[in-house]
Amino acid sequence: MRTGLDLNLQGRAYKRVMWAIAASILVFGTLQCAWALAIGSSQLLKDGLDWAYSVALYGIAAFVFGRGVRVERLSAFLIALILALAGFHTLYALWADIQGPRPEEPLTFGVSTLSSVVIAFSVVAALWRLRHDPNPLVQATWLSSRNDAISSLLSATTDVALRFAPVRWPEHVISVVLAGICFQATWAIIRAELHDQRTETQ
């Protein structure tokens, strides 16, 4: 039987938090892309477009929560797919960087790094109390926020520490780790959903 958040006061609060997170990230990502186009920064534009994953994920969660077990179940699988795509995108970006490394832009580097860390940990703080909720959809959003916090902190630390290093391979290792985290979260969501299905049939 489905447990976890229901359409009570806590469930409605969860929906409001999801909408607020999705809207805030959408506004920030749009402004970042507009600034990137204005100054001609391809790196900043890429970072701005990457926020689309988070907007889609949290927006889906906000829209479907409380619309029935079947819809939530399909949405949890969709979020798992988004995380898997993010993992493959990370590997593709790694391959592209190896093929043709691009020079860092100090100003845009600082803005992207700081904003990604602040936003990621703000989302984690908003969802922290729900991290043990068994609802697969809630777990999917929590795992996504956890991934963003880990990846943003790892990337920021690595980029700053190795900014003047003569080699790039440590950054490549971090990219592989981040892709692995995405795939682990994908499997965790699928496993939680499969467990939920088995529980319902008992």
C-alpha positions, -999 to 999 in steps of 0.1 A, spaced: 0 0 0 13 34 -9 27 52 21 44 86 26 30 120 18 -7 122 10 -29 151 0 -29 165 35 -14 197 48 21 183 44 14 170 9 1 204 -2 32 220 13 54 197 -8 36 208 -40 41 244 -31 78 238 -24 82 220 -57 65 248 -77 86 274 -59 118 255 -66 110 250 -103 99 286 -108 130 300 -91 154 279 -111 136 288 -143 139 325 -136 175 322 -127 184 300 -157 166 324 -180 185 354 -167 218 335 -169 211 325 -205 201 361 -214 233 374 -198 254 348 -216 239 358 -250 245 395 -242 282 390 -235 288 362 -260 298 335 -234 293 300 -247 303 285 -213 278 306 -193 251 298 -219 258 260 -215 256 264 -177 223 283 -180 208 257 -203 218 229 -179 192 243 -154 165 229 -177 170 194 -162 162 207 -127 132 228 -139 117 198 -157 123 175 -128 108 197 -101 81 210 -123 69 174 -131 69 165 -94 48 196 -86 23 190 -114 17 153 -108 19 149 -70 -15 139 -56 -30 129 -90 -30 92 -82 -6 64 -77 -4 55 -113 5 90 -125 30 94 -96 46 61 -105 50 70 -142 64 104 -132 90 88 -109 102 67 -138 103 98 -160 124 116 -134 147 85 -132 150 88 -170 159 126 -167 186 117 -142 200 90 -165 200 115 -194 219 140 -172 245 112 -165 249 106 -202 251 144 -208 279 146 -183 298 119 -201 292 136 -234 305 169 -220 335 151 -207 342 137 -241 338 171 -258 361 187 -232 388 161 -239 384 166 -277 386 204 -275 393 220 -241 378 255 -238 395 282 -218 378 293 -186 363 327 -183 370 340 -148 339 361 -143 314 337 -157 332 308 -140 328 325 -106 291 333 -112 282 298 -124 302 281 -96 288 302 -68 252 301 -80 251 264 -86 264 257 -50 240 282 -34 209 270 -54 217 233 -49 221 235 -11 190 257 -8 170 230 -25 185 203 -2 176 224 28 140 227 16 137 190 11 158 177 40 129 168 62 114 146 34 146 126 26 132 94 43 97 96 28 90 63 10 69 78 -18 90 72 -49 81 106 -64 93 123 -32 124 101 -32 131 111 -68 131 148 -60 152 143 -29 178 122 -48 179 148 -75 186 176 -50 212 155 -33 229 149 -66 229 186 -74 245 195 -41 272 168 -44 280 176 -80 281 214 -75 303 212 -44 327 186 -61 328 206 -93 334 239 -75 361 224 -52 379 207 -81 377 237 -104 392 260 -78 418 236 -66 430 226 -101 425 259 -118 463 264 -123 472 227 -124 491 216 -155 469 186 -160 431 182 -165 427 145 -157 414 151 -121 385 171 -135 378 142 -159 377 118 -130 352 140 -111 330 141 -142 329 103 -143 320 103 -106 292 128 -112 278 107 -140 279 76 -117 259 95 -91 232 102 -116 230 66 -126 230 55 -89 200 78 -83 183 65 -114 186 29 -100 175 40 -65 143 55 -78 135 24 -99 143 2 -70 120 22 -46 92 20 -72 96 -17 -77 96 -22 -39 64 0 -37 47 -22 -63 56 -54 -45 43 -40 -12 10 -31 -29 5 -67 -42 10 -83 -8 
